[in-house]
Amino acid sequence: MSSSAKSNSELPALNGRPVTDLVWLQTSFIGDMILNTAAMELARHEWPAVRQSVITTPAGVTIYHDQPFIDRTFLFAKRKGSVWAALQSTAGAVRAWRDRLPAGSHAVILQAHKSFRSSLVSRMTGLPVVTYRETARIPFFGKREVTLVDRVMPFHETARIGMLLEPLGVTREKIVAARPRLVAPGGQSSITRSLSPESRATGTRIAIAPGSVWGTKRWLPERFARLGVELLARVPGARIVLTGSPDEAPLCEAIERKIGDRARVENLAGKTALKDLPALFSTFDLVITNDSSPAHYAAAVNVPTVEIFGATIPAFGFGPLASRHRVVEAGRLDCRPCSDHGPQVCPQGHFRCMKDIAVEQVLEAGLNLLS
């Protein structure tokens, strides 16, 4: 029986009308896209008959490709060429898809990203929307069908995104319990391309991800290097794998040089594609990272995680979600947190939020998880 022919009892309802198609709108950072998978998988578990699509960026198209809870992706190339042309192209593709749906279908947008451009593309699709109250302040919704939810700030971001499912009948208990998940497609092929034979064959694999888009989220490179030296000394057979984007390759190269033990350190920064990362992260025994997307990749494949917080704090909703994890942060500082994302440079000039975190603190957290 096709999903369009399923009985109404197998479908969620919004404002009394059965919903056959959920269209997620997620065009934020990579970490947010990964965290969104918790709600996507929860929706698939609750309503197997419901088709799920996502409007997302080129990075998101790669991340969601072949994930079992997503049936279709719509590209929103918001940073390439004319923004207006991108908006028209994306909204037109969604409308054309809507018009080809089987008779009796009803699609709803779940807008998880509350930006100006996301709100505009949402408006241009012409579909009903579930979104946050803050998003509705952007003057594009007019009199169209909009259902508003609270973005409950004490919740983790996974649950804040999941709240978009509450008007469809999902309980808060299930929303709060959901965890991100990424499936590694293609077996071991991506790992074969990424890791050396020595790294695959032996030892405890410890990932160090020292980068971040935001300067004040980065722990000091020399401390990451000292941490690597200590881990190699304290963990028999350990291997360090440095991970990061192409922009973070120079940072990882500097840390690799300072660690010095080239035979037991592998630098993959800039050498792995986004599609490789779920498979790659699933090979690690421990991930040590700043407040950045590697923590969310680790959560999505449930690898023990140490997450280091500087300018930001876990209460913002982006702490580690692996079943075994530790948070390392400085003691109380009047200036912390200093912004939602953490600025590029410490506004106070002292950068104590990171400088006050000792190598021994991070080492102890990592060894505790490995033990």
DRENMI-19735 format. One record per residue (C-alpha): residue number from 1; x, y, z. Coordinates in nm, 3 decimals. Example, Ala and Ser with C-alpha at 12.3 -4.5 7.8 and 13.67 -1.06 7.14 Angstrom:
! residues 2
[1 [1.230 -0.450 0.780]]
[2 [1.367 -0.106 0.714]]
This chain:
! residues 371
[1 [0.000 0.000 0.000]]
[2 [0.149 0.338 -0.096]]
[3 [0.196 0.607 0.165]]
[4 [-0.067 0.820 -0.008]]
[5 [-0.318 0.539 0.047]]
[6 [-0.248 0.495 0.418]]
[7 [-0.536 0.545 0.656]]
[8 [-0.564 0.869 0.847]]
[9 [-0.494 0.684 1.172]]
[10 [-0.138 0.625 1.047]]
[11 [-0.079 0.993 0.974]]
[12 [-0.021 1.297 1.196]]
[13 [-0.272 1.578 1.181]]
[14 [-0.228 1.954 1.186]]
[15 [-0.530 2.174 1.251]]
[16 [-0.753 1.871 1.198]]
[17 [-0.609 1.779 0.859]]
[18 [-0.402 1.461 0.799]]
[19 [-0.041 1.534 0.692]]
[20 [0.126 1.308 0.434]]
[21 [0.448 1.504 0.377]]
[22 [0.685 1.686 0.611]]
[23 [0.927 1.932 0.454]]
[24 [1.206 2.036 0.689]]
[25 [1.369 2.373 0.622]]
[26 [1.723 2.354 0.762]]
[27 [1.983 2.589 0.611]]
[28 [2.191 2.668 0.919]]
[29 [2.537 2.542 1.020]]
[30 [2.651 2.180 0.974]]
[31 [2.613 2.110 1.345]]
[32 [2.249 2.221 1.336]]
[33 [2.185 1.996 1.037]]
[34 [2.321 1.698 1.228]]
[35 [2.116 1.781 1.539]]
[36 [1.804 1.804 1.320]]
[37 [1.838 1.432 1.243]]
[38 [1.702 1.350 1.591]]
[39 [1.363 1.498 1.502]]
[40 [1.372 1.355 1.150]]
[41 [1.428 1.003 1.277]]
[42 [1.168 1.051 1.550]]
[43 [0.911 1.153 1.288]]
[44 [0.996 0.850 1.076]]
[45 [0.955 0.624 1.379]]
[46 [0.621 0.781 1.474]]
[47 [0.475 0.783 1.122]]
[48 [0.649 0.542 0.880]]
[49 [0.392 0.633 0.613]]
[50 [0.486 1.001 0.608]]
[51 [0.731 1.115 0.343]]
[52 [1.005 1.348 0.465]]
[53 [1.189 1.606 0.254]]
[54 [1.435 1.878 0.345]]
[55 [1.518 2.217 0.197]]
[56 [1.886 2.269 0.266]]
[57 [2.224 2.398 0.150]]
[58 [2.479 2.210 -0.065]]
[59 [2.642 2.084 0.257]]
[60 [2.304 1.967 0.383]]
[61 [2.230 1.782 0.059]]
[62 [2.550 1.583 0.119]]
[63 [2.478 1.524 0.488]]
[64 [2.122 1.402 0.432]]
[65 [2.198 1.197 0.121]]
[66 [2.114 0.827 0.174]]
[67 [1.987 0.885 0.528]]
[68 [1.694 0.645 0.576]]
[69 [1.460 0.904 0.726]]
[70 [1.487 1.151 0.433]]
[71 [1.314 1.078 0.101]]
[72 [1.401 1.393 -0.097]]
[73 [1.626 1.699 -0.076]]
[74 [1.569 2.043 -0.226]]
[75 [1.879 2.255 -0.280]]
[76 [1.882 2.615 -0.158]]
[77 [2.214 2.759 -0.282]]
[78 [2.180 3.073 -0.071]]
[79 [2.546 3.174 -0.097]]
[80 [2.599 3.125 -0.470]]
[81 [2.508 3.390 -0.726]]
[82 [2.189 3.588 -0.690]]
[83 [2.000 3.524 -0.366]]
[84 [1.673 3.613 -0.536]]
[85 [1.741 3.363 -0.814]]
[86 [1.818 3.096 -0.553]]
[87 [1.497 3.173 -0.368]]
[88 [1.289 3.150 -0.684]]
[89 [1.458 2.828 -0.795]]
[90 [1.410 2.653 -0.461]]
[91 [1.054 2.767 -0.402]]
[92 [0.964 2.680 -0.762]]
[93 [1.105 2.329 -0.723]]
[94 [0.903 2.275 -0.404]]
[95 [0.582 2.402 -0.565]]
[96 [0.634 2.180 -0.870]]
[97 [0.688 1.879 -0.643]]
[98 [0.377 1.967 -0.441]]
[99 [0.169 1.982 -0.758]]
[100 [0.280 1.629 -0.854]]
[101 [0.188 1.470 -0.520]]
[102 [-0.086 1.204 -0.524]]
[103 [-0.442 1.324 -0.475]]
[104 [-0.528 1.380 -0.112]]
[105 [-0.171 1.462 -0.008]]
[106 [-0.105 1.744 0.235]]
[107 [0.247 1.883 0.285]]
[108 [0.365 2.102 0.573]]
[109 [0.694 2.291 0.618]]
[110 [0.877 2.253 0.949]]
[111 [1.098 2.561 0.956]]
[112 [1.388 2.491 1.191]]
[113 [1.603 2.783 1.077]]
[114 [1.464 3.123 1.166]]
[115 [1.666 3.347 0.934]]
[116 [1.535 3.613 0.695]]
[117 [1.617 3.410 0.384]]
[118 [1.475 3.086 0.521]]
[119 [1.153 3.266 0.611]]
[120 [1.128 3.412 0.264]]
[121 [1.178 3.080 0.085]]
[122 [0.926 2.925 0.324]]
[123 [0.676 3.196 0.233]]
[124 [0.737 3.150 -0.139]]
[125 [0.656 2.778 -0.134]]
[126 [0.295 2.854 -0.041]]
[127 [0.282 2.561 0.203]]
[128 [0.150 2.573 0.561]]
[129 [0.431 2.622 0.814]]
[130 [0.516 2.516 1.166]]
[131 [0.782 2.746 1.308]]
[132 [0.897 2.937 1.616]]
[133 [0.728 3.244 1.756]]
[134 [1.048 3.443 1.700]]
[135 [1.043 3.349 1.331]]
[136 [0.690 3.478 1.286]]
[137 [0.813 3.828 1.371]]
[138 [0.979 3.835 1.029]]
[139 [0.712 4.003 0.812]]
[140 [0.666 3.739 0.542]]
[141 [0.396 3.513 0.675]]
[142 [0.091 3.735 0.627]]
[143 [-0.238 3.549 0.655]]
[144 [-0.109 3.210 0.542]]
[145 [-0.154 2.904 0.763]]
[146 [0.116 2.925 1.033]]
[147 [0.141 2.722 1.354]]
[148 [0.375 2.866 1.616]]
[149 [0.572 2.680 1.883]]
[150 [0.795 2.792 2.167]]
[151 [1.170 2.755 2.123]]
[152 [1.219 2.634 2.480]]
[153 [1.557 2.777 2.574]]
[154 [1.649 2.534 2.858]]
[155 [1.618 2.246 2.608]]
[156 [1.906 2.111 2.404]]
[157 [1.893 2.225 2.042]]
[158 [1.784 1.875 1.936]]
[159 [1.471 1.915 2.149]]
[160 [1.415 2.275 2.039]]
[161 [1.406 2.151 1.679]]
[162 [1.192 1.856 1.784]]
[163 [0.933 2.095 1.929]]
[164 [0.820 2.154 1.570]]
[165 [0.666 1.806 1.592]]
[166 [0.459 1.882 1.902]]
[167 [0.162 2.037 1.712]]
[168 [0.153 1.713 1.510]]
[169 [0.102 1.506 1.823]]
[170 [0.451 1.401 1.940]]
[171 [0.492 1.422 2.318]]
[172 [0.762 1.633 2.481]]
[173 [0.890 1.323 2.655]]
[174 [0.975 1.165 2.318]]
[175 [1.110 1.492 2.181]]
[176 [1.352 1.541 2.472]]
[177 [1.467 1.177 2.456]]
[178 [1.549 1.183 2.082]]
[179 [1.915 1.178 1.978]]
[180 [2.083 1.266 1.647]]
[181 [2.178 0.980 1.418]]
[182 [2.368 0.946 1.093]]
[183 [2.398 0.623 0.899]]
[184 [2.729 0.560 0.724]]
[185 [2.641 0.450 0.368]]
[186 [2.871 0.247 0.147]]
[187 [3.016 0.009 0.405]]
[188 [3.385 0.057 0.471]]
[189 [3.480 0.223 0.143]]
[190 [3.497 0.574 0.286]]
[191 [3.708 0.455 0.579]]
[192 [3.945 0.283 0.336]]
[193 [3.995 0.612 0.154]]
[194 [4.042 0.811 0.476]]
[195 [4.255 0.606 0.715]]
[196 [4.594 0.446 0.666]]
[197 [4.614 0.065 0.697]]
[198 [4.813 0.105 1.020]]
[199 [4.547 0.329 1.173]]
[200 [4.267 0.087 1.083]]
[201 [4.449 -0.220 1.205]]
[202 [4.582 -0.132 1.548]]
[203 [4.539 0.074 1.860]]
[204 [4.292 0.303 2.028]]
[205 [4.189 0.574 1.781]]
[206 [4.151 0.917 1.937]]
[207 [4.020 1.202 1.723]]
[208 [4.129 1.556 1.801]]
[209 [3.924 1.828 1.628]]
[210 [4.090 2.160 1.719]]
[211 [3.901 2.393 1.488]]
[212 [3.589 2.609 1.485]]
[213 [3.449 2.882 1.264]]
[214 [3.453 3.108 1.574]]
[215 [3.792 3.213 1.712]]
[216 [3.700 3.216 2.079]]
[217 [3.565 2.861 2.058]]
[218 [3.916 2.728 1.981]]
[219 [4.126 2.593 2.266]]
[220 [4.493 2.684 2.230]]
[221 [4.680 2.485 1.957]]
[222 [4.985 2.429 2.176]]
[223 [4.763 2.272 2.441]]
[224 [4.603 2.039 2.190]]
[225 [4.958 1.937 2.092]]
[226 [5.060 1.874 2.454]]
[227 [4.739 1.680 2.503]]
[228 [4.830 1.462 2.204]]
[229 [5.175 1.393 2.347]]
[230 [5.027 1.296 2.685]]
[231 [4.764 1.069 2.530]]
[232 [5.026 0.884 2.325]]
[233 [5.234 0.840 2.640]]
[234 [4.948 0.730 2.866]]
[235 [4.736 0.512 2.636]]
[236 [4.917 0.200 2.510]]
[237 [4.887 0.162 2.134]]
[238 [4.700 0.489 2.093]]
[239 [4.684 0.670 1.761]]
[240 [4.586 1.034 1.717]]
[241 [4.373 1.135 1.417]]
[242 [4.350 1.510 1.354]]
[243 [4.028 1.613 1.181]]
[244 [3.907 1.939 1.035]]
[245 [3.795 2.130 0.728]]
[246 [4.032 2.245 0.451]]
[247 [4.048 2.586 0.621]]
[248 [4.164 2.414 0.941]]
[249 [4.438 2.212 0.770]]
[250 [4.719 2.458 0.862]]
[251 [4.609 2.449 1.228]]
[252 [4.615 2.068 1.228]]
[253 [4.953 2.063 1.051]]
[254 [5.101 2.287 1.322]]
[255 [4.963 2.059 1.596]]
[256 [5.093 1.752 1.414]]
[257 [5.444 1.901 1.402]]
[258 [5.437 1.986 1.773]]
[259 [5.323 1.636 1.872]]
[260 [5.614 1.505 1.672]]
[261 [5.536 1.133 1.662]]
[262 [5.446 1.109 1.293]]
[263 [5.418 0.729 1.310]]
[264 [5.125 0.753 1.554]]
[265 [4.960 1.074 1.432]]
[266 [4.745 1.096 1.119]]
[267 [4.632 1.433 0.989]]
[268 [4.308 1.409 0.788]]
[269 [4.217 1.779 0.798]]
[270 [4.092 1.881 0.455]]
[271 [4.128 1.526 0.323]]
[272 [3.780 1.389 0.397]]
[273 [3.449 1.481 0.235]]
[274 [3.134 1.543 0.437]]
[275 [2.991 1.215 0.313]]
[276 [3.288 1.031 0.468]]
[277 [3.247 1.169 0.818]]
[278 [2.981 0.937 0.966]]
[279 [3.191 0.635 0.865]]
[280 [3.513 0.801 0.979]]
[281 [3.379 0.905 1.321]]
[282 [3.239 0.558 1.381]]
[283 [3.600 0.425 1.381]]
[284 [3.706 0.643 1.675]]
[285 [3.719 0.533 2.038]]
[286 [3.718 0.894 2.163]]
[287 [3.656 1.238 2.015]]
[288 [3.806 1.552 2.174]]
[289 [3.667 1.870 2.026]]
[290 [3.574 2.232 2.082]]
[291 [3.210 2.347 2.084]]
[292 [3.172 2.269 1.714]]
[293 [3.022 2.021 1.467]]
[294 [3.259 1.728 1.547]]
[295 [3.079 1.696 1.883]]
[296 [2.754 1.646 1.693]]
[297 [2.906 1.397 1.447]]
[298 [3.031 1.203 1.751]]
[299 [2.681 1.211 1.901]]
[300 [2.527 1.093 1.573]]
[301 [2.741 0.775 1.580]]
[302 [2.753 0.761 1.964]]
[303 [3.130 0.789 2.020]]
[304 [3.254 0.897 2.368]]
[305 [3.317 1.272 2.354]]
[306 [3.509 1.539 2.542]]
[307 [3.377 1.885 2.448]]
[308 [3.574 2.196 2.543]]
[309 [3.377 2.518 2.601]]
[310 [3.532 2.865 2.604]]
[311 [3.331 3.174 2.512]]
[312 [3.007 2.972 2.496]]
[313 [2.843 2.747 2.755]]
[314 [2.660 2.411 2.739]]
[315 [2.340 2.581 2.858]]
[316 [2.310 2.736 2.511]]
[317 [2.192 2.389 2.403]]
[318 [2.485 2.250 2.204]]
[319 [2.654 2.022 2.457]]
[320 [2.763 1.664 2.378]]
[321 [2.491 1.400 2.339]]
[322 [2.694 1.080 2.309]]
[323 [2.586 0.837 2.579]]
[324 [2.929 0.878 2.741]]
[325 [3.069 1.231 2.743]]
[326 [3.246 1.496 2.947]]
[327 [3.235 1.876 2.933]]
[328 [3.551 2.073 3.016]]
[329 [3.525 2.447 3.079]]
[330 [3.690 2.726 3.277]]
[331 [3.576 2.824 3.624]]
[332 [3.338 3.112 3.678]]
[333 [3.418 3.426 3.478]]
[334 [3.198 3.737 3.484]]
[335 [3.250 3.787 3.109]]
[336 [3.145 3.434 3.010]]
[337 [2.947 3.369 2.797]]
[338 [3.019 3.672 2.581]]
[339 [2.790 3.595 2.282]]
[340 [2.572 3.326 2.129]]
[341 [2.845 3.196 1.900]]
[342 [3.162 3.335 2.053]]
[343 [3.336 3.624 1.872]]
[344 [3.654 3.585 1.671]]
[345 [3.862 3.770 1.934]]
[346 [3.817 3.796 2.310]]
[347 [3.641 4.129 2.379]]
[348 [3.830 4.161 2.709]]
[349 [4.168 4.082 2.556]]
[350 [4.263 3.814 2.811]]
[351 [4.095 3.501 2.662]]
[352 [4.080 3.344 3.006]]
[353 [3.783 3.127 2.912]]
[354 [4.027 2.910 2.714]]
[355 [4.360 2.993 2.878]]
[356 [4.227 2.884 3.217]]
[357 [4.160 2.530 3.085]]
[358 [4.466 2.316 3.161]]
[359 [4.588 2.022 2.955]]
[360 [4.549 1.806 3.265]]
[361 [4.174 1.876 3.280]]
[362 [4.113 1.760 2.924]]
[363 [4.351 1.467 2.962]]
[364 [4.173 1.346 3.276]]
[365 [3.834 1.368 3.104]]
[366 [3.960 1.171 2.805]]
[367 [4.132 0.903 3.010]]
[368 [3.820 0.865 3.223]]
[369 [3.611 0.791 2.912]]
[370 [3.870 0.552 2.769]]
[371 [3.883 0.359 3.094]]
